[in-house]
Amino acid sequence: MTIGLLLGLLIDLKFLKRWINRRFDLPIWVVISIYIVYNVFVYGFFMGFPVFNAFLGLLAGYYYGHRICFNKVEPEKHAKLINQVALLAGLIMTLVCISSGFLALMDFGAAGMIKEVLGLDFEVTNSMMWGIVLTGGLALIFINIILTRIAMIKTIKNCAR
């Protein structure tokens, strides 16, 4: 344990500053991988409740907006990059919602939990669960895309000043 801690601190001392200074030069596949890992962590932390994953779009937009400014990308390419990043964030959110929806629909206790949490005096049927999963999932995907776009646009505008 102590050896691992010391080894981690030595690696941080030697490499971390360089990694942080070069964060906007990372290959896109590394950035996407980090974003996916963060989505998995948030999904697991909130036990499959995907609402908080939608807010990771803010981080994606903020990072990529700064990356655009740092690399001095021509303004003509901004709209295309904003669309691409927002759609990628939406695609990843779609996968999160599909897995969460699958778990909710296959877990017969999920309907009971919804009834109990909301204090409903009626049974939550399978068709109601489908409605919750579909409308909730689509709303989260849309929110994720919008948040990513907003964060990128505001970040780019702030960098241009």
C-alpha positions in Angstrom: 0.0 0.0 0.0 2.7 2.5 1.0 4.8 1.5 -2.0 1.9 2.1 -4.3 1.2 5.5 -2.8 4.8 6.5 -3.1 5.0 5.2 -6.7 1.9 7.1 -7.6 3.2 10.3 -6.1 6.5 9.9 -7.9 4.7 9.4 -11.2 2.6 12.5 -10.5 5.7 14.6 -9.8 7.5 13.4 -12.9 4.6 13.4 -15.5 1.5 15.1 -14.2 2.5 18.7 -15.0 3.5 17.7 -18.6 0.2 15.8 -19.0 -1.9 18.7 -17.8 0.0 21.2 -20.0 -0.6 19.0 -23.1 -4.3 18.2 -22.3 -5.5 19.9 -25.5 -3.0 17.9 -27.7 -4.3 14.5 -26.6 -5.6 12.3 -29.5 -9.3 12.3 -29.8 -9.6 8.6 -29.0 -8.0 9.3 -25.6 -10.4 12.1 -24.9 -13.4 10.0 -25.9 -12.1 7.1 -23.8 -11.8 9.4 -20.7 -15.3 10.7 -21.3 -16.7 7.1 -21.6 -14.9 6.1 -18.4 -16.3 9.1 -16.5 -19.8 8.1 -17.8 -19.3 4.6 -16.5 -18.2 5.9 -13.1 -21.1 8.3 -12.8 -23.5 5.6 -13.9 -22.1 3.2 -11.3 -21.9 5.8 -8.5 -25.6 6.6 -8.9 -26.5 2.9 -9.3 -27.8 3.0 -12.8 -29.9 6.2 -12.4 -28.8 8.0 -15.6 -30.0 11.6 -14.8 -26.5 12.7 -13.6 -24.8 11.4 -16.7 -26.6 14.1 -18.7 -24.5 16.8 -16.9 -21.3 15.3 -18.2 -22.2 17.0 -21.4 -21.3 20.3 -19.7 -17.8 19.0 -19.1 -17.4 17.7 -22.6 -18.5 21.0 -24.0 -16.3 23.0 -21.7 -13.2 20.8 -22.5 -13.7 20.8 -26.2 -14.5 24.5 -26.4 -11.2 25.2 -24.7 -9.5 22.8 -27.1 -10.9 24.7 -30.0 -9.6 28.0 -28.6 -6.2 26.5 -27.7 -5.7 25.0 -31.1 -6.9 28.2 -32.8 -9.5 26.4 -35.0 -10.9 28.6 -37.7 -14.4 30.0 -36.8 -15.8 28.4 -40.0 -15.3 24.9 -38.4 -16.8 25.8 -35.0 -20.4 24.8 -36.0 -19.4 21.5 -37.4 -17.3 20.6 -34.3 -20.1 21.7 -31.9 -22.5 19.4 -33.8 -20.0 16.5 -33.8 -19.2 16.8 -30.1 -22.8 17.2 -29.1 -23.9 14.2 -31.2 -21.1 12.0 -29.7 -22.1 13.0 -26.2 -25.7 12.2 -27.1 -24.7 8.9 -28.6 -22.9 7.9 -25.4 -25.9 9.1 -23.4 -28.1 6.9 -25.6 -26.0 3.9 -24.6 -26.3 4.9 -20.9 -30.1 5.2 -21.2 -30.5 1.9 -23.1 -28.6 0.1 -20.4 -30.5 1.8 -17.6 -33.8 1.2 -19.4 -33.0 -2.4 -19.9 -32.2 -2.8 -16.1 -35.4 -1.0 -15.2 -37.6 -3.1 -17.5 -36.0 -6.4 -16.5 -36.1 -5.7 -12.8 -39.6 -6.4 -11.5 -38.9 -4.4 -8.4 -38.3 -1.1 -10.2 -42.1 -0.5 -10.6 -42.6 -1.1 -6.9 -39.7 1.3 -6.1 -41.3 4.0 -8.3 -44.7 3.5 -6.6 -43.1 3.7 -3.2 -40.8 6.7 -3.9 -43.6 8.8 -5.5 -46.2 7.6 -3.0 -48.6 6.4 -5.7 -51.9 4.7 -4.7 -51.9 2.5 -7.9 -49.7 -0.1 -9.4 -47.1 0.9 -11.9 -47.7 -1.3 -15.0 -45.3 -2.6 -17.5 -46.6 -0.1 -20.1 -46.1 2.7 -17.7 -42.5 1.6 -17.2 -42.0 1.6 -20.9 -43.4 5.1 -21.1 -41.1 6.3 -18.3 -38.0 4.7 -19.9 -38.8 6.0 -23.4 -39.8 9.6 -22.5 -37.2 9.9 -19.7 -34.4 8.5 -21.9 -35.3 10.7 -24.9 -35.5 13.7 -22.6 -32.1 12.9 -21.0 -30.5 12.5 -24.4 -31.9 15.8 -25.6 -30.8 17.6 -22.4 -27.3 16.1 -22.8 -27.0 17.4 -26.3 -28.3 20.8 -25.4 -26.0 21.2 -22.4 -23.0 20.1 -24.5 -23.8 22.7 -27.2 -24.4 25.5 -24.6 -21.1 24.7 -22.8 -19.1 24.7 -26.1 -20.7 27.9 -27.4 -20.2 29.8 -24.2 -16.6 28.5 -23.8 -15.7 29.5 -27.3 -17.2 33.0 -26.9 -15.4 33.5 -23.6 -12.1 32.4 -25.1 -12.5 34.8 -28.1 -12.6 37.8 -25.9 
